Amino acid sequence: MEAHPHDFTIQYPVRREYFQQNFRHLPALRASEWLSDAPEALLYLHVPFCEAKCFYCNFAVDVSTDEQIHIGYVDALLRELNTHADWLGQTKIRGIDIGGGTPTRLSGRQLERLCRALEPYTQSTGHAFPVSIETTPRIASQEPDKLSILSRGGVQRVSMGVQSFNAATLALVNRRRQIEQTELAMRNLRTAGFKRLNLDIIFGLPGQSLSDWLADLERIIALTPDSVTTYDCLYRGKGRALTKIAPTTPTPAQYGAMYDAGYERLTQAGWHASYGSVNFSRRRDETGTSACFEGRLLDGLPYLGLGNYASSLRGNRWSFNTYSVGDYTQRINAGANPCEYYYDLPAGEAQAKYILYSLNYGFIDEQRFRRRFGLGLQEAYPRELAYATTNGLLCQRGSHWGVTTGRFEHMHIIRSLFYPTAAREWLTSL
């Protein structure tokens, strides 16, 4: 298959337009109606507000500072949550994520409202299910009262986006400098009593050298978080500014060198991960990601997404709420379905989506795949696996098909092996 610019970081769908052109339908049901018979599920709440739109970001964010807009959005979010209350009360919720955006941009009062609304689902069946939220060094260092509210409200895991400690790099991607605040932020998070602390960091940023990346990692290691998420920087997507400001983009070999150096350094320092995983944990028996994220990507569990542009998934159906904050709040306030469209995916598309998300952890689990789709990997992908093993891209370790050590630079090839024929044909027609 012919390579296209910036395909190194592609997972699935190969382009959003591919799904929209081929599988888009008008919605007829609210998400909880077609999730209704799921015995267990995950819950995601989207809070889009951020201080600025980082140039590498591909999420639905809003930079509004108007408190009334924030309050109105939380009102709508809780109304949407309430429309699914009957289903949520009957379903085992395996994990809850509050993501964004930066959810902690909300006032303490609004965060308290969110926690209180989630309490029935975090305490169901007598077990406290993990709740995860995202923050920034500035907020965690300067607004510790918010951290106390979240900790008391049942939040157990916090992920903080650091991304880089290089001031010039941060400025280039339109991210506010927060370098000096990170250490204090970590102290405040620990004082608040959260059980798990994760730090996000990006490699392959514009102008970032291998030595820059390793210097960033040393700062991360010194902070001793429970887990580290390393993102390969995205240079794709509609409206993405990075392709305009970066004189060159990293090659697969450069991505590979950065990943390999990071993998070696983090594992040497006591974090654990399968080779090829971008997620590292201090605990061997944990991936380091949230329960919601892990359940969605590895176990293929159904999930309900609330908020603007939040997605929901059950089986082969994947739905999306409307994109803009204003449209979302208007729909909710009018009692209308916030879902804008959904995809009913053919089996091959759903399998590809699952596999390519699973590769975030560096492997494909044969047993999990069989439980999800009712057939083995070798039944579904005999030629692809033969090619991957013959060429040393994947190797079998028990029930796992793992990325071969040293082959991260070939992840774009590994990922493309599992594209359905229709996706390959669509790509080559561009």
Residue pairs with C-beta under 8 A, 6 or more apart in sequence:
1 416
1 419
1 424
1 427
1 428
2 427
2 428
3 412
4 427
4 430
5 235
5 236
5 249
6 234
6 235
6 236
6 243
6 249
7 236
7 412
7 416
8 232
8 250
8 252
8 255
8 411
8 412
9 232
9 233
9 234
9 235
9 236
9 412
10 236
10 412
10 415
10 416
11 356
11 357
11 359
11 360
11 415
12 352
12 353
12 356
12 357
12 415
12 419
13 19
13 353
13 423
14 419
14 423
14 426
14 427
15 426
15 427
16 238
18 423
18 426
18 427
19 343
20 341
21 426
22 422
22 426
23 343
23 344
23 345
23 346
23 349
24 341
24 342
24 343
25 341
25 342
25 343
25 344
26 341
27 319
27 337
27 339
27 340
27 341
27 342
29 337
30 83
30 84
30 337
30 339
31 84
31 304
31 305
31 312
31 319
31 339
32 83
32 84
32 86
32 87
32 88
32 304
34 314
34 317
35 41
35 87
35 91
35 302
35 304
35 312
35 314
36 87
38 91
38 302
38 314
39 91
39 92
40 91
40 92
40 93
40 94
40 301
41 91
41 92
41 93
41 94
41 301
41 302
41 303
41 304
42 93
42 94
42 95
42 96
42 97
42 291
42 292
42 295
42 296
42 301
42 302
42 303
42 304
43 88
43 93
43 95
43 96
43 97
43 118
43 121
43 292
43 303
43 304
43 306
44 96
44 97
44 98
44 99
44 292
44 303
44 304
44 305
44 306
44 310
45 77
45 81
45 96
45 97
45 98
45 99
45 103
45 114
45 118
45 305
45 306
45 307
45 310
46 60
46 99
46 100
46 101
46 305
46 306
46 307
46 308
46 309
46 310
47 73
47 77
47 98
47 99
47 100
47 101
47 102
47 103
47 105
47 106
47 307
48 59
48 60
48 61
48 62
48 73
48 100
48 101
48 307
48 308
48 309
48 325
49 61
49 62
49 63
49 64
49 70
49 73
49 100
49 101
49 102
49 103
49 105
49 106
50 57
50 61
50 62
50 63
50 100
50 101
50 102
50 105
51 63
51 102
51 105
51 136
51 138
51 176
52 63
52 174
52 175
52 176
53 61
53 63
53 174
54 163
54 173
54 174
54 175
55 172
55 173
55 174
55 240
55 241
55 242
55 245
56 173
56 202
56 205
56 233
56 234
56 240
56 242
58 234
58 237
58 240
59 100
59 101
60 101
60 308
60 309
60 323
61 100
61 101
62 69
62 101
62 308
62 325
64 70
64 325
67 107
69 325
70 105
70 106
70 107
70 110
71 110
72 329
73 307
73 308
73 325
73 328
73 329
74 106
74 110
74 113
74 114
75 329
75 333
76 328
76 329
76 332
76 333
77 114
77 306
77 307
77 332
78 113
78 114
78 117
79 332
79 333
80 306
80 307
80 332
80 338
81 88
81 117
81 118
81 306
84 304
84 306
88 120
88 121
88 304
89 120
89 121
89 124
92 124
92 125
93 121
93 122
93 124
93 129
94 129
94 291
94 292
94 295
94 301
95 129
95 130
95 131
95 132
95 290
95 291
95 292
95 293
95 294
95 295
96 118
96 121
96 122
96 129
96 130
96 131
96 132
96 291
96 292
97 131
97 132
97 133
97 290
97 292
97 293
98 114
98 131
98 132
98 133
98 134
98 155
99 133
99 134
100 134
101 134
102 134
102 135
102 136
102 139
102 161
103 111
103 114
103 133
103 134
103 135
104 111
104 133
104 134
104 135
104 136
104 139
104 140
104 143
104 146
104 150
105 139
106 114
108 143
108 145
108 146
108 149
111 146
111 149
111 150
111 153
112 149
112 153
114 153
115 149
115 150
115 152
115 153
115 154
115 155
116 153
118 131
118 153
118 154
119 153
119 154
121 129
122 128
122 129
122 131
122 154
123 154
128 154
128 156
129 291
130 156
130 157
130 196
130 290
130 291
130 292
131 154
131 155
131 156
131 157
132 155
132 156
132 157
132 158
132 159
132 196
132 290
132 291
132 292
132 293
133 150
133 155
133 157
133 158
133 159
134 158
134 159
134 160
134 161
135 147
135 158
135 159
135 160
135 161
135 185
136 160
136 161
136 178
136 185
137 160
137 162
137 178
137 179
137 181
137 182
137 185
138 176
138 178
138 181
138 185
139 146
139 185
140 147
140 158
140 160
140 181
140 185
140 186
140 188
140 189
141 178
141 181
141 182
141 184
141 185
141 188
142 181
144 188
144 191
144 192
147 158
147 188
147 189
147 191
147 192
147 194
148 192
150 158
150 192
150 194
151 192
151 193
151 194
155 194
156 194
156 195
156 196
157 194
157 195
157 196
157 197
157 198
157 290
158 189
158 194
158 196
158 197
158 198
159 198
159 199
159 200
159 229
159 290
160 182
160 185
160 186
160 189
160 197
160 198
160 199
160 200
161 200
162 178
162 182
162 199
162 200
162 201
162 220
163 170
163 173
163 175
163 200
163 201
163 202
163 205
164 170
164 175
164 201
164 202
164 205
164 208
164 212
164 216
165 179
165 182
165 215
165 216
165 219
166 208
166 212
166 215
166 216
167 177
167 179
168 207
169 205
169 206
169 207
169 208
169 212
170 176
170 177
170 178
170 179
171 177
172 205
172 206
172 207
172 245
173 205
173 206
173 242
173 245
174 241
182 219
182 223
183 223
186 197
186 223
186 225
189 197
190 197
196 226
196 227
197 225
197 226
197 227
198 225
198 226
198 227
198 228
198 229
198 288
198 289
199 220
199 223
199 225
199 227
199 228
199 229
200 228
200 229
200 231
201 216
201 217
201 220
201 228
201 229
201 230
201 231
202 230
202 231
202 232
202 233
203 213
203 230
203 231
203 232
203 233
203 255
203 258
203 259
203 262
204 232
204 233
204 250
204 254
204 255
204 258
205 233
206 233
206 242
206 245
206 246
206 247
207 246
210 254
210 257
210 258
210 261
213 258
213 261
213 262
214 261
214 262
214 265
217 262
217 265
217 266
218 265
220 228
221 265
221 266
221 269
225 282
226 281
226 282
226 283
226 288
227 271
227 279
227 280
227 281
227 282
227 286
227 287
227 288
227 289
228 266
228 271
228 279
228 280
228 288
229 278
229 279
229 280
229 288
229 289
230 259
230 262
230 266
230 278
230 279
230 280
231 278
232 255
232 259
232 278
233 242
233 250
234 240
234 242
235 242
235 243
235 246
235 249
236 243
242 249
243 249
250 258
252 409
252 410
252 411
252 412
253 409
255 408
255 409
255 411
256 407
256 408
256 409
256 410
256 411
257 409
259 408
259 409
260 406
260 408
263 273
263 275
263 408
266 273
266 280
267 273
267 280
270 282
271 280
271 281
271 282
271 288
272 280
272 281
272 282
272 283
272 284
273 279
273 280
273 281
273 287
273 288
273 361
273 362
274 361
274 362
274 363
274 400
274 402
274 403
275 362
275 402
275 403
275 404
275 405
275 408
276 359
276 361
276 362
276 363
276 402
276 403
276 407
276 408
276 411
277 287
277 360
277 361
277 362
277 363
278 360
279 287
279 288
279 289
279 360
279 361
280 288
281 287
281 288
282 288
287 294
287 298
287 361
289 297
292 303
295 301
295 303
296 303
296 313
296 357
297 357
297 358
297 360
297 361
298 358
298 361
298 365
298 368
299 368
299 372
300 354
300 368
300 371
300 372
302 312
302 313
302 314
302 315
303 312
303 313
304 312
305 311
305 312
305 321
306 321
307 321
307 328
308 321
308 322
308 323
308 324
308 325
308 327
308 328
308 338
309 320
309 321
309 322
309 323
309 328
310 320
310 321
311 318
311 319
311 320
311 321
312 318
312 319
312 339
313 319
315 350
316 344
316 345
316 346
316 347
316 349
316 350
317 342
317 343
317 344
317 345
318 342
318 343
318 345
318 353
319 339
319 341
319 342
319 343
320 339
320 340
320 341
320 342
321 328
321 338
321 339
321 340
322 328
322 331
322 338
322 339
322 340
323 340
328 338
331 337
331 338
332 338
345 353
346 420
347 373
348 420
348 421
348 422
349 420
349 422
349 423
350 373
351 369
351 373
351 380
351 418
352 418
352 419
352 420
352 423
354 369
354 372
354 373
355 364
355 369
355 418
356 415
356 418
358 364
358 365
358 368
359 403
359 411
359 414
359 415
362 402
362 403
363 397
363 400
363 401
363 402
363 403
364 377
364 394
364 400
364 401
365 399
365 400
366 376
366 377
366 399
366 400
366 401
367 399
369 376
369 377
369 380
370 376
370 377
373 380
377 385
377 401
378 385
381 417
381 418
384 417
384 418
385 394
385 401
387 393
387 417
388 394
388 401
388 414
388 417
389 395
389 396
392 404
392 407
393 403
393 404
393 407
393 410
393 413
393 414
393 417
394 401
394 402
394 403
394 404
394 414
395 401
395 402
395 404
396 402
403 411
403 414
407 414
416 424
419 427
